[in-house]
Amino acid sequence: MFKTIKFRVWAFDAEWIPDPRAGRLLYDLSDDLPDADVLKHMWKEGGTTEEDPTPYLKTVVCRIGIGGRLGDCDGQKAWRCDRKVID
């Protein structure tokens, strides 16, 4: 339970995102193959099932995506940074 909220609040998220470039190299896929098809191939090789069509892939074939937001308590002033990918 929050008893007080500071005037400014930071929120952020960092996630592992499958990297199509790594998938192309790992599975010797064509550069012309669309990213979505590369990701499908990566998930298939990663053990996709009907219950889990997008299984967790090893971090070696992922990049880090980061998103953040700074907000003021009055809700009127806020900015956010879009997700960035760190190579």
PyMOL commands that set and color helices and strands:
alter all, ss='L'
color gray80, all
select helices_A, chain A and resi 20-27+35-45+59-61
alter helices_A, ss='H'
color red, helices_A
select strands_A, chain A and resi 8-18+62-72+78-86
alter strands_A, ss='S'
color yellow, strands_A
deselect
rebuild
show_as cartoon
